[in-house]
Amino acid sequence: MSSQSRDHEAAIHLQGVTKAYGAVQALRGVDMTVQQGDLFGFLGPNGAGKTTTIRMLTGFIRANAGSAHLFGQDAWRDSVALKRRIGFVPDTASIYGALTGREFLDYLARLHGYRRRPPLAQELLDRLELPEAALGRKLKGYSQGMKQKVMLVQAMQHEPDLLIMDEPTASLDPLMRQAFFALLRQFHERGHTVFMSSHVLSDVEEVCHQIAIIRDGQLVSTGSVEQLREGHTRTMWVEFQRPPVNGLSVPGVRVVSQEGNTWRLAVSGDINPLLRELAGYELADLVFERTSVEELFMGYYREAKPDA
């Protein structure tokens, strides 16, 4: 099978995408592929190009150059047909305040071809704690958290092939975030594709298998979290019963700080030589931290802005 054929089978495929708003270059030749069934996180600081990318994928704006395809169809030219396969959560909840929650959800369900409440809707309402009493109220009286839950339900109730979300956990309390994550995992297990942008990096780390980092309109890294961790320094805290008199001399290991018997080490590469070295000492405690998505993200961000 040709490379082009495989690309067209992807849930999302961007090639050389460029978008400018006057003199402001929002996207600069972005290439990105999200395979069907991926749980994909899209990271970047404010102004990096995340929302512009999402608006392009959902057919609200058109690229100046390059191509954007969803399931092999053009995101702009075929946007009407594609909207039947997409669920979308925007970064700000723009809803019809004069409607009740129930009227709003039923209206959007009808737009997707349902004459009655979609089968998945009630489960979503129960899991996100949206009772019928709340749905009977006008949306203009909802709190931001309630509005966000309604937006999540409308995006998922028709079981779209591709769920695109811009800051989906905004305004959700910690319990609702966990309920939402459980729904996303279940959604993913059913074979659906999830593409989410978020400033809450721990959220992306918790639920996403693949991530891409965008900076100043360009992708600086993409891959699984484990692939992005490769080659990055990790932190180890070692508390000795008696610290080494002559220090440690292990390739790829640097002593960052010493506070009494507790040493902070920066470790890169193979950890086995270090473990063999430490086995010769009596230890009180040892903690080896995984490189978080936040650390990976900040590392790429500092490359562009060393003073950050």
LUMZA-446422 format. One record per residue (C-alpha): y, z, x; residue number from 1. Coordinates in steps of 0.1 Angstrom, whole numbers. Each point is the difference from the previous one (the first is absolute). Example, Ala and Ser with C-alpha at 12.3 -4.5 7.8 and 13.67 -1.06 7.14 Angstrom:
<node c2="-45" c3="78" c1="123" k="1"/>
<node c2="34" c3="-7" c1="14" k="2"/>
// end
This chain:
<node c2="0" c3="0" c1="0" k="1"/>
<node c2="34" c3="-9" c1="14" k="2"/>
<node c2="27" c3="26" c1="8" k="3"/>
<node c2="22" c3="-15" c1="-27" k="4"/>
<node c2="-27" c3="5" c1="-26" k="5"/>
<node c2="-4" c3="36" c1="9" k="6"/>
<node c2="37" c3="6" c1="-2" k="7"/>
<node c2="1" c3="-14" c1="-35" k="8"/>
<node c2="-27" c3="24" c1="-10" k="9"/>
<node c2="21" c3="30" c1="11" k="10"/>
<node c2="18" c3="21" c1="-26" k="11"/>
<node c2="32" c3="-4" c1="20" k="12"/>
<node c2="8" c3="-25" c1="27" k="13"/>
<node c2="35" c3="-4" c1="15" k="14"/>
<node c2="6" c3="-26" c1="27" k="15"/>
<node c2="33" c3="-3" c1="19" k="16"/>
<node c2="20" c3="15" c1="-29" k="17"/>
<node c2="37" c3="2" c1="6" k="18"/>
<node c2="27" c3="14" c1="-24" k="19"/>
<node c2="37" c3="4" c1="5" k="20"/>
<node c2="27" c3="14" c1="-22" k="21"/>
<node c2="31" c3="-17" c1="14" k="22"/>
<node c2="3" c3="11" c1="36" k="23"/>
<node c2="-26" c3="27" c1="-4" k="24"/>
<node c2="-35" c3="-10" c1="11" k="25"/>
<node c2="-24" c3="20" c1="-21" k="26"/>
<node c2="-32" c3="-16" c1="11" k="27"/>
<node c2="-6" c3="-18" c1="33" k="28"/>
<node c2="-32" c3="-21" c1="0" k="29"/>
<node c2="-24" c3="25" c1="-16" k="30"/>
<node c2="-37" c3="-8" c1="3" k="31"/>
<node c2="-23" c3="24" c1="-20" k="32"/>
<node c2="-34" c3="-2" c1="-17" k="33"/>
<node c2="-14" c3="25" c1="-24" k="34"/>
<node c2="-36" c3="-6" c1="-9" k="35"/>
<node c2="-14" c3="5" c1="-35" k="36"/>
<node c2="-12" c3="35" c1="-4" k="37"/>
<node c2="23" c3="15" c1="26" k="38"/>
<node c2="19" c3="32" c1="-4" k="39"/>
<node c2="31" c3="-10" c1="20" k="40"/>
<node c2="30" c3="20" c1="10" k="41"/>
<node c2="34" c3="-16" c1="9" k="42"/>
<node c2="22" c3="22" c1="22" k="43"/>
<node c2="35" c3="-3" c1="13" k="44"/>
<node c2="34" c3="17" c1="0" k="45"/>
<node c2="27" c3="-7" c1="-25" k="46"/>
<node c2="13" c3="-36" c1="4" k="47"/>
<node c2="-31" c3="-11" c1="18" k="48"/>
<node c2="-9" c3="-26" c1="-26" k="49"/>
<node c2="-26" c3="18" c1="-21" k="50"/>
<node c2="16" c3="-5" c1="-34" k="51"/>
<node c2="10" c3="-36" c1="8" k="52"/>
<node c2="-36" c3="-7" c1="8" k="53"/>
<node c2="-12" c3="16" c1="-33" k="54"/>
<node c2="26" c3="-19" c1="-21" k="55"/>
<node c2="-12" c3="-32" c1="16" k="56"/>
<node c2="-37" c3="8" c1="-8" k="57"/>
<node c2="9" c3="8" c1="-36" k="58"/>
<node c2="19" c3="-33" c1="-5" k="59"/>
<node c2="35" c3="15" c1="-4" k="60"/>
<node c2="15" c3="-17" c1="31" k="61"/>
<node c2="-10" c3="-31" c1="20" k="62"/>
<node c2="-4" c3="-3" c1="38" k="63"/>
<node c2="25" c3="-21" c1="20" k="64"/>
<node c2="-29" c3="-12" c1="21" k="65"/>
<node c2="-37" c3="6" c1="4" k="66"/>
<node c2="-26" c3="5" c1="-28" k="67"/>
<node c2="-12" c3="29" c1="-21" k="68"/>
<node c2="-33" c3="-2" c1="-19" k="69"/>
<node c2="-19" c3="23" c1="-22" k="70"/>
<node c2="-37" c3="-9" c1="-6" k="71"/>
<node c2="9" c3="-35" c1="14" k="72"/>
<node c2="28" c3="-5" c1="-25" k="73"/>
<node c2="37" c3="-4" c1="9" k="74"/>
<node c2="18" c3="33" c1="-7" k="75"/>
<node c2="31" c3="-18" c1="-12" k="76"/>
<node c2="-12" c3="-32" c1="-17" k="77"/>
<node c2="-31" c3="17" c1="-17" k="78"/>
<node c2="17" c3="33" c1="-7" k="79"/>
<node c2="-5" c3="-2" c1="-38" k="80"/>
<node c2="-38" c3="-5" c1="4" k="81"/>
<node c2="-2" c3="26" c1="28" k="82"/>
<node c2="17" c3="27" c1="-20" k="83"/>
<node c2="-32" c3="2" c1="-22" k="84"/>
<node c2="-19" c3="11" c1="31" k="85"/>
<node c2="26" c3="24" c1="14" k="86"/>
<node c2="11" c3="36" c1="-8" k="87"/>
<node c2="34" c3="9" c1="14" k="88"/>
<node c2="18" c3="33" c1="6" k="89"/>
<node c2="36" c3="-6" c1="12" k="90"/>
<node c2="19" c3="23" c1="22" k="91"/>
<node c2="23" c3="11" c1="-29" k="92"/>
<node c2="-13" c3="4" c1="-35" k="93"/>
<node c2="20" c3="-24" c1="-22" k="94"/>
<node c2="-13" c3="7" c1="-35" k="95"/>
<node c2="12" c3="-5" c1="-36" k="96"/>
<node c2="15" c3="34" c1="-8" k="97"/>
<node c2="1" c3="-7" c1="-37" k="98"/>
<node c2="-38" c3="-4" c1="-2" k="99"/>
<node c2="-24" c3="29" c1="-1" k="100"/>
<node c2="-26" c3="3" c1="27" k="101"/>
<node c2="-27" c3="-13" c1="-23" k="102"/>
<node c2="21" c3="-30" c1="-12" k="103"/>
<node c2="7" c3="-9" c1="37" k="104"/>
<node c2="-36" c3="1" c1="10" k="105"/>
<node c2="-12" c3="-19" c1="-30" k="106"/>
<node c2="26" c3="-27" c1="5" k="107"/>
<node c2="-10" c3="-6" c1="36" k="108"/>
<node c2="-37" c3="0" c1="-10" k="109"/>
<node c2="8" c3="-27" c1="-26" k="110"/>
<node c2="17" c3="-21" c1="28" k="111"/>
<node c2="-34" c3="1" c1="18" k="112"/>
<node c2="-19" c3="-12" c1="-31" k="113"/>
<node c2="-11" c3="33" c1="-15" k="114"/>
<node c2="3" c3="5" c1="-38" k="115"/>
<node c2="-11" c3="36" c1="3" k="116"/>
<node c2="3" c3="27" c1="26" k="117"/>
<node c2="-18" c3="-12" c1="32" k="118"/>
<node c2="-33" c3="19" c1="7" k="119"/>
<node c2="13" c3="15" c1="32" k="120"/>
<node c2="33" c3="13" c1="-15" k="121"/>
<node c2="-13" c3="33" c1="-14" k="122"/>
<node c2="-17" c3="10" c1="32" k="123"/>
<node c2="32" c3="-7" c1="19" k="124"/>
<node c2="20" c3="21" c1="-25" k="125"/>
<node c2="-24" c3="29" c1="2" k="126"/>
<node c2="-2" c3="0" c1="38" k="127"/>
<node c2="38" c3="-2" c1="4" k="128"/>
<node c2="5" c3="26" c1="-28" k="129"/>
<node c2="20" c3="-22" c1="-24" k="130"/>
<node c2="-9" c3="14" c1="-35" k="131"/>
<node c2="7" c3="-17" c1="-33" k="132"/>
<node c2="28" c3="24" c1="-7" k="133"/>
<node c2="18" c3="-12" c1="31" k="134"/>
<node c2="-6" c3="-36" c1="-8" k="135"/>
<node c2="16" c3="4" c1="-34" k="136"/>
<node c2="33" c3="8" c1="16" k="137"/>
<node c2="27" c3="-25" c1="11" k="138"/>
<node c2="-2" c3="-10" c1="36" k="139"/>
<node c2="37" c3="8" c1="6" k="140"/>
<node c2="-9" c3="37" c1="-4" k="141"/>
<node c2="-27" c3="-1" c1="26" k="142"/>
<node c2="3" c3="17" c1="34" k="143"/>
<node c2="-3" c3="-22" c1="31" k="144"/>
<node c2="-36" c3="13" c1="6" k="145"/>
<node c2="-9" c3="-10" c1="-36" k="146"/>
<node c2="15" c3="-34" c1="4" k="147"/>
<node c2="-19" c3="-6" c1="32" k="148"/>
<node c2="-33" c3="10" c1="-17" k="149"/>
<node c2="7" c3="-25" c1="-28" k="150"/>
<node c2="7" c3="-27" c1="26" k="151"/>
<node c2="-33" c3="7" c1="17" k="152"/>
<node c2="-19" c3="-2" c1="-33" k="153"/>
<node c2="16" c3="-33" c1="-10" k="154"/>
<node c2="-9" c3="-15" c1="34" k="155"/>
<node c2="-36" c3="10" c1="-1" k="156"/>
<node c2="-10" c3="0" c1="-37" k="157"/>
<node c2="-9" c3="-37" c1="-1" k="158"/>
<node c2="-22" c3="4" c1="31" k="159"/>
<node c2="18" c3="-26" c1="21" k="160"/>
<node c2="-18" c3="-17" c1="29" k="161"/>
<node c2="30" c3="9" c1="23" k="162"/>
<node c2="21" c3="32" c1="-3" k="163"/>
<node c2="33" c3="-3" c1="18" k="164"/>
<node c2="20" c3="33" c1="3" k="165"/>
<node c2="34" c3="8" c1="15" k="166"/>
<node c2="3" c3="37" c1="7" k="167"/>
<node c2="-26" c3="10" c1="-27" k="168"/>
<node c2="0" c3="37" c1="6" k="169"/>
<node c2="38" c3="4" c1="-4" k="170"/>
<node c2="7" c3="29" c1="-23" k="171"/>
<node c2="-36" c3="11" c1="-3" k="172"/>
<node c2="-8" c3="37" c1="7" k="173"/>
<node c2="-29" c3="8" c1="25" k="174"/>
<node c2="-26" c3="4" c1="-28" k="175"/>
<node c2="9" c3="-33" c1="-16" k="176"/>
<node c2="-1" c3="-18" c1="34" k="177"/>
<node c2="-36" c3="12" c1="5" k="178"/>
<node c2="-9" c3="-12" c1="-35" k="179"/>
<node c2="16" c3="-33" c1="7" k="180"/>
<node c2="-18" c3="-3" c1="34" k="181"/>
<node c2="-33" c3="6" c1="-18" k="182"/>
<node c2="8" c3="-28" c1="-25" k="183"/>
<node c2="9" c3="-23" c1="29" k="184"/>
<node c2="-34" c3="7" c1="17" k="185"/>
<node c2="-18" c3="-7" c1="-33" k="186"/>
<node c2="20" c3="-31" c1="-5" k="187"/>
<node c2="-9" c3="-12" c1="35" k="188"/>
<node c2="-37" c3="8" c1="-6" k="189"/>
<node c2="0" c3="-24" c1="-29" k="190"/>
<node c2="10" c3="-28" c1="23" k="191"/>
<node c2="37" c3="-2" c1="-7" k="192"/>
<node c2="26" c3="-5" c1="28" k="193"/>
<node c2="27" c3="25" c1="6" k="194"/>
<node c2="32" c3="-7" c1="20" k="195"/>
<node c2="24" c3="29" c1="2" k="196"/>
<node c2="33" c3="7" c1="18" k="197"/>
<node c2="10" c3="36" c1="6" k="198"/>
<node c2="23" c3="21" c1="21" k="199"/>
<node c2="-24" c3="29" c1="-4" k="200"/>
<node c2="-21" c3="-8" c1="30" k="201"/>
<node c2="-26" c3="27" c1="-7" k="202"/>
<node c2="-7" c3="-17" c1="-34" k="203"/>
<node c2="-8" c3="-33" c1="17" k="204"/>
<node c2="-22" c3="17" c1="26" k="205"/>
<node c2="-19" c3="18" c1="-28" k="206"/>
<node c2="-9" c3="-30" c1="-21" k="207"/>
<node c2="5" c3="-33" c1="19" k="208"/>
<node c2="-27" c3="-16" c1="22" k="209"/>
<node c2="23" c3="-27" c1="14" k="210"/>
<node c2="37" c3="2" c1="9" k="211"/>
<node c2="28" c3="-22" c1="12" k="212"/>
<node c2="32" c3="12" c1="16" k="213"/>
<node c2="32" c3="-21" c1="-5" k="214"/>
<node c2="32" c3="5" c1="20" k="215"/>
<node c2="32" c3="-20" c1="-3" k="216"/>
<node c2="-17" c3="-26" c1="-21" k="217"/>
<node c2="-29" c3="-6" c1="24" k="218"/>
<node c2="-36" c3="14" c1="0" k="219"/>
<node c2="-5" c3="20" c1="31" k="220"/>
<node c2="-36" c3="11" c1="-6" k="221"/>
<node c2="-28" c3="-5" c1="-26" k="222"/>
<node c2="-36" c3="12" c1="-2" k="223"/>
<node c2="-21" c3="30" c1="-10" k="224"/>
<node c2="14" c3="34" c1="8" k="225"/>
<node c2="-27" c3="5" c1="26" k="226"/>
<node c2="8" c3="-33" c1="17" k="227"/>
<node c2="37" c3="10" c1="1" k="228"/>
<node c2="-9" c3="33" c1="16" k="229"/>
<node c2="-18" c3="-17" c1="29" k="230"/>
<node c2="20" c3="3" c1="32" k="231"/>
<node c2="24" c3="26" c1="-14" k="232"/>
<node c2="3" c3="34" c1="16" k="233"/>
<node c2="-16" c3="29" c1="-19" k="234"/>
<node c2="8" c3="37" c1="3" k="235"/>
<node c2="-24" c3="27" c1="10" k="236"/>
<node c2="7" c3="38" c1="-1" k="237"/>
<node c2="-22" c3="20" c1="23" k="238"/>
<node c2="1" c3="38" c1="2" k="239"/>
<node c2="-17" c3="13" c1="32" k="240"/>
<node c2="-15" c3="34" c1="6" k="241"/>
<node c2="12" c3="-6" c1="35" k="242"/>
<node c2="21" c3="-31" c1="7" k="243"/>
<node c2="-9" c3="-23" c1="29" k="244"/>
<node c2="16" c3="11" c1="32" k="245"/>
<node c2="4" c3="-35" c1="13" k="246"/>
<node c2="7" c3="-17" c1="-33" k="247"/>
<node c2="-20" c3="-29" c1="-14" k="248"/>
<node c2="-5" c3="-33" c1="18" k="249"/>
<node c2="-16" c3="-23" c1="-26" k="250"/>
<node c2="10" c3="-37" c1="-4" k="251"/>
<node c2="19" c3="-7" c1="-32" k="252"/>
<node c2="10" c3="37" c1="-4" k="253"/>
<node c2="35" c3="14" c1="4" k="254"/>
<node c2="10" c3="37" c1="-4" k="255"/>
<node c2="29" c3="0" c1="-23" k="256"/>
<node c2="7" c3="37" c1="-2" k="257"/>
<node c2="-15" c3="34" c1="9" k="258"/>
<node c2="7" c3="31" c1="-20" k="259"/>
<node c2="-20" c3="28" c1="15" k="260"/>
<node c2="-37" c3="-9" c1="-3" k="261"/>
<node c2="8" c3="-28" c1="-26" k="262"/>
<node c2="4" c3="-35" c1="15" k="263"/>
<node c2="11" c3="-31" c1="-19" k="264"/>
<node c2="-16" c3="-32" c1="13" k="265"/>
<node c2="9" c3="-36" c1="-6" k="266"/>
<node c2="-33" c3="-19" c1="0" k="267"/>
<node c2="-5" c3="-38" c1="1" k="268"/>
<node c2="-32" c3="-20" c1="5" k="269"/>
<node c2="-35" c3="15" c1="2" k="270"/>
<node c2="-1" c3="37" c1="-7" k="271"/>
<node c2="-34" c3="7" c1="16" k="272"/>
<node c2="12" c3="6" c1="35" k="273"/>
<node c2="24" c3="26" c1="-14" k="274"/>
<node c2="-27" c3="17" c1="-20" k="275"/>
<node c2="-22" c3="2" c1="31" k="276"/>
<node c2="29" c3="15" c1="19" k="277"/>
<node c2="7" c3="26" c1="-27" k="278"/>
<node c2="-37" c3="9" c1="-2" k="279"/>
<node c2="4" c3="18" c1="33" k="280"/>
<node c2="25" c3="25" c1="-15" k="281"/>
<node c2="-2" c3="28" c1="-26" k="282"/>
<node c2="21" c3="-11" c1="-30" k="283"/>
<node c2="14" c3="21" c1="-28" k="284"/>
<node c2="9" c3="-30" c1="-22" k="285"/>
<node c2="3" c3="-38" c1="1" k="286"/>
<node c2="18" c3="-23" c1="-25" k="287"/>
<node c2="-1" c3="-38" c1="4" k="288"/>
<node c2="24" c3="-16" c1="-25" k="289"/>
<node c2="-5" c3="-35" c1="-14" k="290"/>
<node c2="30" c3="-23" c1="4" k="291"/>
<node c2="16" c3="0" c1="-35" k="292"/>
<node c2="15" c3="-31" c1="-17" k="293"/>
<node c2="33" c3="17" c1="3" k="294"/>
<node c2="-3" c3="2" c1="38" k="295"/>
<node c2="-11" c3="-36" c1="2" k="296"/>
<node c2="29" c3="-11" c1="-22" k="297"/>
<node c2="26" c3="20" c1="20" k="298"/>
<node c2="-14" c3="-15" c1="32" k="299"/>
<node c2="7" c3="-35" c1="-12" k="300"/>
<node c2="33" c3="10" c1="-14" k="301"/>
<node c2="11" c3="16" c1="33" k="302"/>
<node c2="-8" c3="-32" c1="19" k="303"/>
<node c2="28" c3="-16" c1="-19" k="304"/>
<node c2="23" c3="30" c1="0" k="305"/>
<node c2="-7" c3="22" c1="31" k="306"/>
<node c2="27" c3="25" c1="-11" k="307"/>
<node c2="-18" c3="7" c1="-33" k="308"/>
// end
